Amino acid sequence: MSYNINDKGYYGEFGGAFIPEMLYPNIEELRQNYLKITAEESFQEEFHQLLKDYVGRPSPLYFAKRLSEKYNTKIYLKREDLNHTGAHKVNNTIGQILLAQRLGKTRIIAETGAGQHGVATATVCALMGIECVVYMGEVDIARQAPNVARMKMLGAKVVPALSGSRTLKDATNEAMRDWINNPVDTHYIVGSVVGPHPYPDMVARFQAVVSEEIKKQLLEKEGTENPDYLIACVGGGSNAAGTYYHYLDDTDVNIIAVEAAGKGIDTGESAATSVLGKEGIIHGSKTLLMQTGDGQITEPYSISAGLDYPGVGPMHANLYKTGRAEFISITDDEAMTAGLELSQLEGIIPAIETSHALAVFEHKTFKTEDIIVLNLSGRGDKDLQNYIEYFKL
């Protein structure tokens, strides 16, 4: 069986486009054009040129010697934290801005949680001279102040979402409302592998450069394209989708997806969708979703602003349901400890999102000869305030 998307826009039973009629023209325009446009030679040339000269790709695949010694296995870190803007997010925004230009759009909207996607969107809009509006939950604006300042410096207008939990899902709701009201001139750059088809597939394709590079780099370093394990943190799941993409159907490669357990799975303050979620529809796609008995979305919680989404992308919902990926939930405390450990063992301060993935080594024992590739999806600059408060630095 294939774990990739089918021609109806589904991963297994997850995905699709459950959208209000008013959004249909926007989504349909994208669906009909995204594969055709992105396959054009001129698109590919411009995309790869920008990834190389602007983003700084390929990002290194770094053998973490001291971390490997501590856990007695071979750990490679895919250094997405070294990209321009500090995370994997920019791979997708470069792709989508080029697509938006070719569709004749003159205004860009986006939603953001941790602020990394907002910064990456504001960055490419500045690069291309296109108007940019970013929706961000009021709570996230407060806890990610440096990223808000970056977006404003880059010329974006940051609009607070004041409803609900005032975090990522609420920002997404606001962005969708804007798009319904401005269907002709506006493109919505979704930041993760979520939302109605074709977004999950489109974002995964732009992020697939990550696994494409891992294959080449691993071949050079280990004489094989295939690691034994791939590890990535999952909120909506775009860094994970990029890490897994070229390995989805290669079942010799084990996939580990790491979610945020927050203060603990059973505390009511968690974002562990695979454990707590049931099938439902959020932001236009059928997926696993944290919800009450009568289908109301429950508020997720994580110390990491990028992982507190109440659902998970349909690709990941399918990987969970079919057993193709192993899902592990990591608490705030475990993640913070793992982030500090990487800083002190390797001299790399990771984003708190990535710290969740790093905490897996305390949970699971690997063989000495196992080759593990972990996607270091973002750098910790944006999270310094959280680290300072947590560790009383």
C-alpha positions as CSV (number, residue, x, y, z in Angstrom):
1,M,0.0,0.0,0.0
2,S,1.1,3.6,-0.5
3,Y,1.2,6.1,2.4
4,N,1.2,9.0,-0.1
5,I,-1.8,11.0,-1.1
6,N,-4.3,9.6,-3.6
7,D,-5.8,11.4,-6.5
8,K,-8.9,12.3,-4.5
9,G,-6.7,14.2,-1.9
10,Y,-6.8,11.5,0.8
11,Y,-4.2,9.7,2.8
12,G,-6.1,6.5,3.5
13,E,-9.3,7.7,5.0
14,F,-7.9,11.1,6.1
15,G,-7.7,14.4,4.1
16,G,-10.2,15.7,1.6
17,A,-11.6,19.3,1.3
18,F,-14.5,20.0,3.7
19,I,-14.9,23.7,3.0
20,P,-17.6,26.3,2.9
21,E,-19.0,27.0,-0.5
22,M,-17.4,30.5,-0.5
23,L,-13.9,29.0,-0.3
24,Y,-14.5,26.5,-3.2
25,P,-13.2,28.8,-6.0
26,N,-10.0,29.5,-4.2
27,I,-9.3,25.9,-3.3
28,E,-10.3,24.6,-6.7
29,E,-8.0,27.1,-8.5
30,L,-5.1,25.8,-6.4
31,R,-6.1,22.2,-6.9
32,Q,-6.2,22.5,-10.6
33,N,-2.9,24.3,-10.9
34,Y,-0.5,23.4,-8.2
35,L,1.0,20.3,-9.8
36,K,1.1,21.8,-13.2
37,I,2.8,25.0,-12.1
38,T,5.3,23.4,-9.7
39,A,6.4,20.9,-12.4
40,E,7.3,23.7,-14.8
41,E,11.0,24.0,-15.4
42,S,11.1,27.7,-14.7
43,F,9.4,27.1,-11.4
44,Q,11.8,24.4,-10.4
45,E,14.8,26.5,-11.4
46,E,13.7,29.5,-9.4
47,F,12.7,27.4,-6.4
48,H,16.0,25.6,-6.2
49,Q,18.0,28.7,-6.9
50,L,16.3,30.5,-4.0
51,L,16.7,27.5,-1.7
52,K,20.4,27.5,-2.5
53,D,21.3,31.2,-2.5
54,Y,18.7,32.7,-0.2
55,V,17.8,29.9,2.3
56,G,21.3,28.4,2.3
57,R,20.5,24.8,1.3
58,P,21.5,22.0,1.4
59,S,21.3,22.1,5.2
60,P,24.1,19.9,6.7
61,L,23.5,16.4,8.0
62,Y,25.6,16.5,11.2
63,F,26.8,13.5,13.1
64,A,26.2,14.3,16.7
65,K,29.2,12.6,18.3
66,R,28.7,13.3,22.0
67,L,25.0,12.7,21.8
68,S,25.6,9.4,20.0
69,E,28.1,8.4,22.6
70,K,25.7,9.1,25.5
71,Y,22.9,7.0,23.9
72,N,25.2,4.4,22.4
73,T,23.8,4.7,18.8
74,K,24.5,6.7,15.7
75,I,22.6,10.0,15.7
76,Y,22.6,12.4,12.8
77,L,20.9,15.8,13.0
78,K,19.4,17.3,9.9
79,R,20.2,21.0,10.5
80,E,17.1,22.8,9.4
81,D,17.9,25.3,12.2
82,L,20.6,26.7,9.9
83,N,18.2,27.8,7.2
84,H,17.6,31.5,6.7
85,T,14.9,32.5,9.3
86,G,15.9,29.7,11.6
87,A,13.6,26.8,10.7
88,H,12.3,24.5,8.0
89,K,9.3,26.8,7.4
90,V,11.0,28.9,4.7
91,N,11.2,25.9,2.3
92,N,7.4,26.0,2.1
93,T,6.9,29.8,1.9
94,I,9.4,30.1,-0.9
95,G,7.4,27.4,-2.9
96,Q,4.1,29.0,-2.1
97,I,5.1,32.6,-2.9
98,L,6.3,31.5,-6.4
99,L,3.0,29.6,-6.9
100,A,1.0,32.7,-5.8
101,Q,2.9,34.9,-8.2
102,R,2.2,32.6,-11.1
103,L,-1.5,32.6,-10.1
104,G,-1.5,36.4,-10.3
105,K,-2.1,37.0,-6.5
106,T,-1.1,40.4,-5.1
107,R,-1.8,39.8,-1.4
108,I,-0.6,37.1,1.0
109,I,-2.2,36.0,4.3
110,A,-0.9,33.5,6.8
111,E,-1.5,32.1,10.3
112,T,1.3,31.4,12.8
113,G,1.7,29.9,16.2
114,A,5.3,30.0,17.2
115,G,5.8,32.8,14.8
116,Q,8.4,30.9,12.6
117,H,5.9,30.5,9.8
118,G,4.8,34.1,10.1
119,V,8.4,35.2,9.9
120,A,9.1,32.9,6.9
121,T,6.0,34.3,5.1
122,A,6.8,37.9,5.9
123,T,10.4,37.2,4.6
124,V,9.3,35.9,1.2
125,C,6.7,38.7,0.9
126,A,9.5,41.3,1.5
127,L,11.7,39.4,-1.0
128,M,9.0,39.6,-3.7
129,G,7.4,43.0,-2.7
130,I,4.0,41.5,-1.9
131,E,1.6,42.7,0.8
132,C,1.5,40.4,3.8
133,V,-1.0,40.0,6.7
134,V,-0.2,37.5,9.4
135,Y,-2.9,36.3,11.9
136,M,-1.5,35.2,15.3
137,G,-3.2,34.3,18.6
138,E,-3.0,37.0,21.2
139,V,-1.4,34.5,23.6
140,D,1.2,33.5,21.1
141,I,1.9,37.2,20.3
142,A,2.8,37.6,24.0
143,R,5.1,34.5,24.3
144,Q,6.8,34.9,20.9
145,A,7.6,38.7,21.0
146,P,10.9,38.5,19.1
147,N,9.2,36.8,16.2
148,V,6.4,39.4,16.2
149,A,9.0,42.2,16.0
150,R,10.7,40.4,13.1
151,M,7.5,40.2,11.1
152,K,6.8,43.9,11.6
153,M,10.4,44.7,10.6
154,L,9.9,42.7,7.5
155,G,6.8,44.8,6.6
156,A,4.0,42.4,7.6
157,K,0.9,43.5,9.4
158,V,0.3,41.2,12.4
159,V,-3.3,40.8,13.4
160,P,-4.2,39.3,16.8
161,A,-6.8,36.5,17.0
162,L,-8.8,37.3,20.1
163,S,-11.3,34.4,20.1
164,G,-11.1,30.9,21.7
165,S,-7.8,30.0,23.3
166,R,-6.2,32.9,21.3
167,T,-3.6,30.5,19.8
168,L,-2.9,28.7,16.5
169,K,-6.3,27.3,15.7
170,D,-7.9,30.7,16.3
171,A,-5.4,32.4,14.1
172,T,-6.2,29.8,11.4
173,N,-9.9,30.6,11.7
174,E,-9.3,34.3,11.3
175,A,-7.1,33.7,8.2
176,M,-9.8,31.6,6.6
177,R,-12.4,34.3,7.2
178,D,-10.1,36.8,5.5
179,W,-9.6,34.5,2.5
180,I,-13.4,34.0,2.1
181,N,-13.7,37.8,2.0
182,N,-10.8,38.3,-0.4
183,P,-10.9,35.4,-2.9
184,V,-9.6,37.0,-6.0
185,D,-6.3,38.8,-5.1
186,T,-5.3,36.8,-2.0
187,H,-3.3,33.6,-1.6
188,Y,-3.3,31.9,1.8
189,I,0.1,30.5,2.7
190,V,-0.8,27.6,5.0
191,G,2.2,26.9,7.2
192,S,1.8,23.1,7.8
193,V,0.5,19.9,6.2
194,V,-3.0,20.8,7.4
195,G,-6.1,22.3,5.8
196,P,-8.2,21.2,2.8
197,H,-6.6,19.4,-0.1
198,P,-4.3,20.4,-1.9
199,Y,-2.6,22.1,1.0
200,P,-1.3,19.0,2.9
201,D,0.2,17.6,-0.3
202,M,1.5,20.9,-1.5
203,V,3.3,21.8,1.7
204,A,4.7,18.2,2.0
205,R,6.1,18.5,-1.6
206,F,7.8,21.8,-0.8
207,Q,9.3,20.3,2.4
208,A,10.3,17.1,0.7
209,V,13.6,18.8,-0.1
210,V,14.6,17.7,3.4
211,S,14.3,13.9,2.8
212,E,15.7,14.4,-0.7
213,E,18.9,15.8,0.9
214,I,19.0,13.2,3.7
215,K,19.2,10.4,1.1
216,K,22.2,12.0,-0.7
217,Q,23.9,13.0,2.5
218,L,23.5,9.7,4.2
219,L,24.8,7.8,1.1
220,E,27.9,9.9,1.3
221,K,28.4,9.4,5.1
222,E,27.2,5.9,5.6
223,G,27.1,4.3,2.2
224,T,23.3,3.9,2.4
225,E,20.4,6.2,1.5
226,N,18.3,4.6,4.3
227,P,18.5,5.3,8.0
228,D,17.1,2.7,10.4
229,Y,15.0,5.5,12.0
230,L,13.7,8.9,11.1
231,I,12.6,11.1,14.0
232,A,10.7,14.4,13.9
233,C,8.3,16.4,16.1
234,V,4.7,16.7,15.0
235,G,2.3,19.6,15.6
236,G,0.6,20.1,12.3
237,G,3.5,18.2,11.0
238,S,5.3,19.9,8.1
239,N,8.9,19.3,9.2
240,A,7.9,15.7,9.8
241,A,6.3,15.4,6.4
242,G,9.4,16.7,4.8
243,T,11.6,14.3,6.7
244,Y,9.5,11.3,5.9
245,Y,8.4,12.2,2.4
246,H,10.8,10.1,0.3
247,Y,10.7,7.2,2.7
248,L,7.0,6.9,3.2
249,D,6.6,3.7,1.2
250,D,10.0,2.3,2.2
251,T,8.9,0.2,5.2
252,D,12.5,-0.8,6.0
253,V,12.9,2.7,7.4
254,N,11.2,3.1,10.8
255,I,9.3,6.4,11.4
256,I,8.9,8.0,14.8
257,A,6.6,11.0,15.3
258,V,6.9,12.9,18.5
259,E,4.0,14.8,19.9
260,A,3.7,17.3,22.8
261,A,2.2,15.7,26.0
262,G,2.2,19.1,27.7
263,K,1.9,18.6,31.4
264,G,0.9,15.0,30.9
265,I,-1.5,13.1,28.7
266,D,-4.2,12.8,31.3
267,T,-3.8,16.3,32.8
268,G,-6.2,18.0,30.4
269,E,-3.2,20.2,29.4
270,S,-1.8,18.3,26.5
271,A,-1.5,18.3,22.7
272,A,-1.0,14.5,22.1
273,T,-3.5,14.1,19.3
274,S,-2.7,10.5,18.5
275,V,-3.6,9.4,22.0
276,L,-6.4,11.9,22.8
277,G,-7.8,12.5,19.3
278,K,-10.8,11.0,17.5
279,E,-11.7,11.4,13.8
280,G,-13.1,14.7,13.0
281,I,-12.9,17.7,10.7
282,I,-10.8,20.8,11.4
283,H,-9.8,23.6,9.0
284,G,-11.2,21.8,6.0
285,S,-9.7,18.3,6.4
286,K,-10.7,15.0,8.0
287,T,-8.1,14.0,10.5
288,L,-7.5,13.0,14.1
289,L,-8.6,15.8,16.4
290,M,-8.8,16.4,20.1
291,Q,-12.5,17.0,20.9
292,T,-15.2,16.6,23.5
293,G,-17.9,13.9,23.4
294,D,-20.2,16.2,21.4
295,G,-17.5,17.1,18.9
296,Q,-16.3,20.5,20.3
297,I,-12.6,21.1,19.8
298,T,-10.7,20.8,23.1
299,E,-8.0,23.3,23.8
300,P,-4.5,21.9,23.3
301,Y,-1.6,22.9,25.5
302,S,2.2,22.7,25.1
303,I,5.1,24.8,26.4
304,S,6.0,24.9,22.7
305,A,3.9,27.4,20.7
306,G,4.5,25.3,17.5
307,L,3.1,22.1,18.8
308,D,-0.2,23.1,20.5
309,Y,-2.5,22.4,17.6
310,P,-5.5,20.3,18.5
311,G,-5.2,18.1,15.4
312,V,-2.5,16.6,13.2
313,G,-2.1,16.7,9.4
314,P,-3.9,13.9,7.5
315,M,-0.7,12.3,6.3
316,H,0.3,11.8,10.0
317,A,-3.2,10.7,11.0
318,N,-2.9,7.9,8.4
319,L,0.7,7.0,9.5
320,Y,-0.7,6.6,13.0
321,K,-3.8,4.7,12.1
322,T,-2.0,2.2,9.8
323,G,0.9,1.7,12.3
324,R,3.4,2.9,9.7
325,A,4.8,5.4,12.3
326,E,5.3,5.0,16.0
327,F,3.9,8.0,17.9
328,I,5.6,9.0,21.2
329,S,4.3,11.7,23.5
330,I,6.8,13.9,25.4
331,T,6.0,16.2,28.3
332,D,7.1,19.8,28.7
333,D,9.7,18.8,31.3
334,E,11.2,16.0,29.2
335,A,11.4,18.3,26.2
336,M,13.1,21.2,28.2
337,T,15.6,18.8,29.7
338,A,16.5,17.4,26.2
339,G,16.9,20.9,24.8
340,L,19.4,21.7,27.5
341,E,21.2,18.5,27.0
342,L,21.7,19.1,23.3
343,S,22.9,22.6,24.0
344,Q,25.5,21.3,26.5
345,L,26.6,18.2,24.6
346,E,26.7,19.6,21.0
347,G,26.7,23.4,21.3
348,I,23.4,23.6,19.5
349,I,20.4,25.3,21.2
350,P,17.3,23.8,19.6
351,A,13.8,25.2,19.3
352,I,11.5,23.7,22.0
353,E,9.5,21.9,19.2
354,T,12.7,20.0,18.2
355,S,13.5,19.4,21.9
356,H,10.5,17.1,22.0
357,A,12.0,15.0,19.3
358,L,15.3,14.9,21.1
359,A,13.6,13.6,24.3
360,V,12.9,10.3,22.5
361,F,16.4,9.0,23.4
362,E,15.4,8.8,27.1
363,H,12.2,6.9,26.1
364,K,13.5,4.3,23.6
365,T,16.7,2.3,23.4
366,F,18.3,1.9,20.0
367,K,20.9,-0.5,18.8
368,T,24.5,0.5,18.7
369,E,24.6,0.1,14.9
370,D,21.3,1.9,14.3
371,I,21.5,4.9,12.0
372,I,19.1,7.6,13.3
373,V,18.3,10.8,11.5
374,L,16.5,13.4,13.6
375,N,15.2,16.6,12.0
376,L,16.5,19.5,14.0
377,S,13.6,21.6,12.7
378,G,14.4,25.0,14.3
379,R,16.8,27.0,16.4
380,G,16.2,28.0,19.9
381,D,16.7,31.8,19.6
382,K,12.9,32.4,19.6
383,D,12.5,30.3,22.7
384,L,15.3,31.8,24.9
385,Q,12.7,33.5,27.1
386,N,11.0,30.2,27.8
387,Y,14.3,28.5,28.5
388,I,15.4,31.4,30.8
389,E,12.2,31.2,32.8
390,Y,12.1,27.4,33.0
391,F,15.7,26.9,34.0
392,K,16.0,30.2,35.9
393,L,19.1,31.1,33.8
